[in-house]
């Protein structure tokens, strides 16, 4: 994931996250959670923001016009997590999000 976003723009950040069971793509019932960090540290509980599932993507609306968050200019590592039964995977997404 390499994405560039203006601080004036409100748009979805999308991460491909396909989960399969018996060969079929499934969507977990719990919404995905996103964290946007400017440091190499792992997210803490207060860093997580709720997103939504849209087909095979986890997505979250970012920006000043109704987004879940408005990010300051900088380079962000994007983290993704969701609950799926007994598992709660946590992934640091490849690449970064650059906000200018």
C-alpha positions in Angstrom: 0.0 0.0 0.0 1.5 3.3 -1.1 -1.0 6.1 -0.9 -0.7 9.9 -0.9 -3.4 12.1 0.6 -3.9 15.8 0.9 -4.9 17.3 4.3 -7.7 19.0 2.4 -9.1 15.7 1.0 -11.6 13.3 2.5 -11.4 9.9 1.0 -11.2 6.2 1.9 -8.0 4.5 2.8 -8.4 0.9 1.5 -6.5 -2.3 2.5 -7.1 -5.6 0.7 -8.0 -8.1 3.4 -9.6 -11.2 2.0 -10.5 -14.0 4.5 -11.4 -17.4 3.2 -13.3 -20.4 4.6 -13.7 -23.5 2.5 -12.5 -21.5 -0.6 -15.2 -18.8 -0.2 -14.4 -15.2 0.7 -16.0 -14.3 4.0 -16.4 -11.0 5.8 -15.9 -11.0 9.5 -18.9 -9.7 11.5 -16.7 -7.3 13.5 -15.6 -4.1 11.7 -11.9 -3.7 10.9 -9.8 -1.4 13.0 -7.1 0.9 11.7 -4.2 2.7 13.4 -2.0 5.4 11.7 1.4 5.9 13.4 4.3 8.1 12.6 6.7 6.0 14.6 7.9 2.4 14.4 6.1 1.4 17.6 3.1 -0.9 17.7 -0.4 0.6 18.2 -1.8 1.0 21.7 -5.5 0.6 22.4 -6.3 4.3 22.0 -4.7 4.4 18.5 -7.4 2.2 16.9 -10.2 3.7 14.8 -13.2 1.8 13.4 -13.5 1.2 9.7 -15.8 -0.9 7.6 -15.8 -3.8 5.2 -16.5 -3.1 1.5 -16.2 -6.3 -0.6 -12.6 -7.5 -0.1 -11.4 -4.3 1.3 -11.1 -2.9 4.8 -11.6 0.8 4.5 -11.8 3.9 6.6 -12.8 7.4 5.7 -10.0 9.9 6.5 -10.2 13.7 6.2 -11.7 16.9 7.4 -15.3 16.4 6.0 -16.7 13.6 8.2 -13.7 11.3 8.3 -12.9 9.1 11.3 -9.7 11.2 11.7 -7.9 14.1 10.1 -4.2 13.4 9.8 -1.5 16.0 10.0 1.1 16.1 7.2 3.7 13.3 7.6 4.5 9.7 6.8 2.3 7.1 8.5 2.5 3.4 9.0 -0.9 1.9 8.6 -2.0 -1.0 10.9 -5.0 -3.2 10.4 -6.8 -5.5 12.9 -10.1 -7.3 13.2 -11.8 -9.9 15.4 -12.6 -13.3 13.8 -13.8 -15.8 16.3 -11.0 -16.7 18.7 -8.4 -14.8 16.6 -7.6 -11.1 16.4 -4.9 -10.7 13.8 -2.9 -7.4 13.8 -0.9 -6.5 10.6 1.3 -3.6 9.7 0.4 -2.9 6.1 3.3 -2.8 3.6 4.3 0.7 2.4 3.0 3.8 4.0 0.5 6.7 3.8 2.0 10.1 3.0 -0.2 13.0 4.0 0.8 16.4 2.6 
